[in-house]
Structure formats: structure tokens, C-alpha cells
Amino acid sequence: MRLTGLEAINDEEAYPLSVFLYPPGSTKNRHMDRGNDAIITFMFYLTDVEKGGETAFATAGVKVTPRRSSATVWYNRFT
């Protein structure tokens, strides 16, 4: 876990890094990360955006605006 500095209990069970690019005007529909087996998710924002681009957490009523070099972290199994 060199990217985060966090220690994994079992590296073989850790998910590989995924990188996604959403072109202007595109969206990602509501989904659950990795089915329902991921405990925690880190989403790193690599760039700023001029308009839109928020990560929405519908159940919590929260939207996160991407800022370059920032991250959003959430637990997938706990309320």
C-alpha cells in the first residue's frame, strides 16, 4: 500500500488501484463499490474541474467537489 502508507493485513486480498477518466458531460450511475465486499474506499482527485464533477452520496445528501490533490474517504459497511 505504498500509495496511501496504510498497511494491509493481507496484500493478496487488497484490490488493485483503479483509475477512471470521466470525459466532460459523462456520468457514473449509482453503484456499490466492488459488489459489497469493500470495507473502505479512497477516491483521489487528480485534477480540478471547471464545472460539475461532484461525487454524490445520495443517502447522506452530500456532494463532494473534486479538488486536485485531494481525496474523499468513506466506509462501505458502516453507517
PyMOL commands that place a pseudoatom at each C-alpha (Angstrom):
pseudoatom trace, name=CA, resn=MET, resi=1, chain=A, elem=C, hetatm=0, pos=[0.000, 0.000, 0.000]
pseudoatom trace, name=CA, resn=ARG, resi=2, chain=A, elem=C, hetatm=0, pos=[2.737, 2.423, -0.982]
pseudoatom trace, name=CA, resn=LEU, resi=3, chain=A, elem=C, hetatm=0, pos=[0.238, 4.978, -2.310]
pseudoatom trace, name=CA, resn=THR, resi=4, chain=A, elem=C, hetatm=0, pos=[-1.562, 5.560, 0.996]
pseudoatom trace, name=CA, resn=GLY, resi=5, chain=A, elem=C, hetatm=0, pos=[1.025, 4.437, 3.518]
pseudoatom trace, name=CA, resn=LEU, resi=6, chain=A, elem=C, hetatm=0, pos=[-1.601, 2.149, 5.047]
pseudoatom trace, name=CA, resn=GLU, resi=7, chain=A, elem=C, hetatm=0, pos=[-0.725, -1.400, 5.949]
pseudoatom trace, name=CA, resn=ALA, resi=8, chain=A, elem=C, hetatm=0, pos=[-2.852, -4.204, 4.515]
pseudoatom trace, name=CA, resn=ILE, resi=9, chain=A, elem=C, hetatm=0, pos=[-3.330, -7.279, 6.652]
pseudoatom trace, name=CA, resn=ASN, resi=10, chain=A, elem=C, hetatm=0, pos=[-3.144, -9.466, 3.557]
pseudoatom trace, name=CA, resn=ASP, resi=11, chain=A, elem=C, hetatm=0, pos=[-1.882, -7.851, 0.335]
pseudoatom trace, name=CA, resn=GLU, resi=12, chain=A, elem=C, hetatm=0, pos=[-3.384, -10.695, -1.718]
pseudoatom trace, name=CA, resn=GLU, resi=13, chain=A, elem=C, hetatm=0, pos=[-6.878, -9.621, -0.630]
pseudoatom trace, name=CA, resn=ALA, resi=14, chain=A, elem=C, hetatm=0, pos=[-6.361, -5.905, -1.320]
pseudoatom trace, name=CA, resn=TYR, resi=15, chain=A, elem=C, hetatm=0, pos=[-7.896, -4.539, -4.515]
pseudoatom trace, name=CA, resn=PRO, resi=16, chain=A, elem=C, hetatm=0, pos=[-5.562, -3.193, -7.188]
pseudoatom trace, name=CA, resn=LEU, resi=17, chain=A, elem=C, hetatm=0, pos=[-5.546, 0.520, -7.895]
pseudoatom trace, name=CA, resn=SER, resi=18, chain=A, elem=C, hetatm=0, pos=[-8.237, 1.567, -10.376]
pseudoatom trace, name=CA, resn=VAL, resi=19, chain=A, elem=C, hetatm=0, pos=[-8.065, 4.786, -12.386]
pseudoatom trace, name=CA, resn=PHE, resi=20, chain=A, elem=C, hetatm=0, pos=[-11.122, 6.199, -14.153]
pseudoatom trace, name=CA, resn=LEU, resi=21, chain=A, elem=C, hetatm=0, pos=[-11.462, 9.144, -16.510]
pseudoatom trace, name=CA, resn=TYR, resi=22, chain=A, elem=C, hetatm=0, pos=[-14.870, 10.723, -16.927]
pseudoatom trace, name=CA, resn=PRO, resi=23, chain=A, elem=C, hetatm=0, pos=[-14.976, 12.938, -20.032]
pseudoatom trace, name=CA, resn=PRO, resi=24, chain=A, elem=C, hetatm=0, pos=[-16.907, 16.228, -19.818]
pseudoatom trace, name=CA, resn=GLY, resi=25, chain=A, elem=C, hetatm=0, pos=[-20.644, 15.573, -19.791]
pseudoatom trace, name=CA, resn=SER, resi=26, chain=A, elem=C, hetatm=0, pos=[-20.346, 11.935, -18.743]
pseudoatom trace, name=CA, resn=THR, resi=27, chain=A, elem=C, hetatm=0, pos=[-21.762, 10.449, -15.540]
pseudoatom trace, name=CA, resn=LYS, resi=28, chain=A, elem=C, hetatm=0, pos=[-21.370, 7.382, -13.384]
pseudoatom trace, name=CA, resn=ASN, resi=29, chain=A, elem=C, hetatm=0, pos=[-24.653, 5.850, -12.276]
pseudoatom trace, name=CA, resn=ARG, resi=30, chain=A, elem=C, hetatm=0, pos=[-25.329, 4.967, -8.664]
pseudoatom trace, name=CA, resn=HIS, resi=31, chain=A, elem=C, hetatm=0, pos=[-23.407, 1.842, -7.692]
pseudoatom trace, name=CA, resn=MET, resi=32, chain=A, elem=C, hetatm=0, pos=[-21.814, -0.105, -4.862]
pseudoatom trace, name=CA, resn=ASP, resi=33, chain=A, elem=C, hetatm=0, pos=[-18.035, -0.379, -4.883]
pseudoatom trace, name=CA, resn=ARG, resi=34, chain=A, elem=C, hetatm=0, pos=[-16.807, -3.901, -5.661]
pseudoatom trace, name=CA, resn=GLY, resi=35, chain=A, elem=C, hetatm=0, pos=[-20.185, -5.504, -5.056]
pseudoatom trace, name=CA, resn=ASN, resi=36, chain=A, elem=C, hetatm=0, pos=[-20.495, -5.112, -1.317]
pseudoatom trace, name=CA, resn=ASP, resi=37, chain=A, elem=C, hetatm=0, pos=[-17.252, -6.579, -0.020]
pseudoatom trace, name=CA, resn=ALA, resi=38, chain=A, elem=C, hetatm=0, pos=[-15.047, -3.465, 0.109]
pseudoatom trace, name=CA, resn=ILE, resi=39, chain=A, elem=C, hetatm=0, pos=[-14.668, -2.082, 3.626]
pseudoatom trace, name=CA, resn=ILE, resi=40, chain=A, elem=C, hetatm=0, pos=[-13.277, 1.349, 2.788]
pseudoatom trace, name=CA, resn=THR, resi=41, chain=A, elem=C, hetatm=0, pos=[-12.814, 3.392, -0.390]
pseudoatom trace, name=CA, resn=PHE, resi=42, chain=A, elem=C, hetatm=0, pos=[-10.292, 6.167, -1.078]
pseudoatom trace, name=CA, resn=MET, resi=43, chain=A, elem=C, hetatm=0, pos=[-11.075, 8.355, -4.081]
pseudoatom trace, name=CA, resn=PHE, resi=44, chain=A, elem=C, hetatm=0, pos=[-8.192, 10.598, -5.112]
pseudoatom trace, name=CA, resn=TYR, resi=45, chain=A, elem=C, hetatm=0, pos=[-8.881, 13.567, -7.385]
pseudoatom trace, name=CA, resn=LEU, resi=46, chain=A, elem=C, hetatm=0, pos=[-6.091, 14.091, -9.894]
pseudoatom trace, name=CA, resn=THR, resi=47, chain=A, elem=C, hetatm=0, pos=[-7.358, 17.323, -11.483]
pseudoatom trace, name=CA, resn=ASP, resi=48, chain=A, elem=C, hetatm=0, pos=[-9.601, 20.300, -10.842]
pseudoatom trace, name=CA, resn=VAL, resi=49, chain=A, elem=C, hetatm=0, pos=[-12.757, 20.682, -12.914]
pseudoatom trace, name=CA, resn=GLU, resi=50, chain=A, elem=C, hetatm=0, pos=[-14.340, 23.881, -14.177]
pseudoatom trace, name=CA, resn=LYS, resi=51, chain=A, elem=C, hetatm=0, pos=[-17.934, 22.774, -13.725]
pseudoatom trace, name=CA, resn=GLY, resi=52, chain=A, elem=C, hetatm=0, pos=[-19.681, 19.766, -12.165]
pseudoatom trace, name=CA, resn=GLY, resi=53, chain=A, elem=C, hetatm=0, pos=[-17.758, 16.603, -11.390]
pseudoatom trace, name=CA, resn=GLU, resi=54, chain=A, elem=C, hetatm=0, pos=[-19.125, 16.136, -7.889]
pseudoatom trace, name=CA, resn=THR, resi=55, chain=A, elem=C, hetatm=0, pos=[-19.162, 12.779, -6.161]
pseudoatom trace, name=CA, resn=ALA, resi=56, chain=A, elem=C, hetatm=0, pos=[-22.655, 12.416, -4.717]
pseudoatom trace, name=CA, resn=PHE, resi=57, chain=A, elem=C, hetatm=0, pos=[-23.584, 10.338, -1.701]
pseudoatom trace, name=CA, resn=ALA, resi=58, chain=A, elem=C, hetatm=0, pos=[-27.343, 10.190, -2.227]
pseudoatom trace, name=CA, resn=THR, resi=59, chain=A, elem=C, hetatm=0, pos=[-28.310, 8.521, 1.041]
pseudoatom trace, name=CA, resn=ALA, resi=60, chain=A, elem=C, hetatm=0, pos=[-26.336, 11.059, 3.098]
pseudoatom trace, name=CA, resn=GLY, resi=61, chain=A, elem=C, hetatm=0, pos=[-27.389, 14.027, 0.952]
pseudoatom trace, name=CA, resn=VAL, resi=62, chain=A, elem=C, hetatm=0, pos=[-23.752, 15.031, 0.439]
pseudoatom trace, name=CA, resn=LYS, resi=63, chain=A, elem=C, hetatm=0, pos=[-21.838, 16.094, -2.694]
pseudoatom trace, name=CA, resn=VAL, resi=64, chain=A, elem=C, hetatm=0, pos=[-18.046, 16.386, -2.806]
pseudoatom trace, name=CA, resn=THR, resi=65, chain=A, elem=C, hetatm=0, pos=[-16.494, 18.790, -5.301]
pseudoatom trace, name=CA, resn=PRO, resi=66, chain=A, elem=C, hetatm=0, pos=[-13.203, 17.490, -6.743]
pseudoatom trace, name=CA, resn=ARG, resi=67, chain=A, elem=C, hetatm=0, pos=[-10.073, 19.477, -5.987]
pseudoatom trace, name=CA, resn=ARG, resi=68, chain=A, elem=C, hetatm=0, pos=[-6.691, 18.480, -7.392]
pseudoatom trace, name=CA, resn=SER, resi=69, chain=A, elem=C, hetatm=0, pos=[-4.537, 16.505, -4.918]
pseudoatom trace, name=CA, resn=SER, resi=70, chain=A, elem=C, hetatm=0, pos=[-7.419, 15.909, -2.506]
pseudoatom trace, name=CA, resn=ALA, resi=71, chain=A, elem=C, hetatm=0, pos=[-9.199, 12.715, -1.567]
pseudoatom trace, name=CA, resn=THR, resi=72, chain=A, elem=C, hetatm=0, pos=[-12.554, 11.523, -0.326]
pseudoatom trace, name=CA, resn=VAL, resi=73, chain=A, elem=C, hetatm=0, pos=[-12.621, 8.527, 2.003]
pseudoatom trace, name=CA, resn=TRP, resi=74, chain=A, elem=C, hetatm=0, pos=[-15.639, 6.526, 3.096]
pseudoatom trace, name=CA, resn=TYR, resi=75, chain=A, elem=C, hetatm=0, pos=[-16.542, 3.283, 4.771]
pseudoatom trace, name=CA, resn=ASN, resi=76, chain=A, elem=C, hetatm=0, pos=[-18.753, 0.989, 2.714]
pseudoatom trace, name=CA, resn=ARG, resi=77, chain=A, elem=C, hetatm=0, pos=[-20.059, -1.190, 5.547]
pseudoatom trace, name=CA, resn=PHE, resi=78, chain=A, elem=C, hetatm=0, pos=[-20.837, 1.223, 8.353]
pseudoatom trace, name=CA, resn=THR, resi=79, chain=A, elem=C, hetatm=0, pos=[-23.454, 3.947, 8.641]
for i in range(1, 79): cmd.bond("trace and resi %d" % i, "trace and resi %d" % (i + 1))
show_as sticks, trace
zoom trace
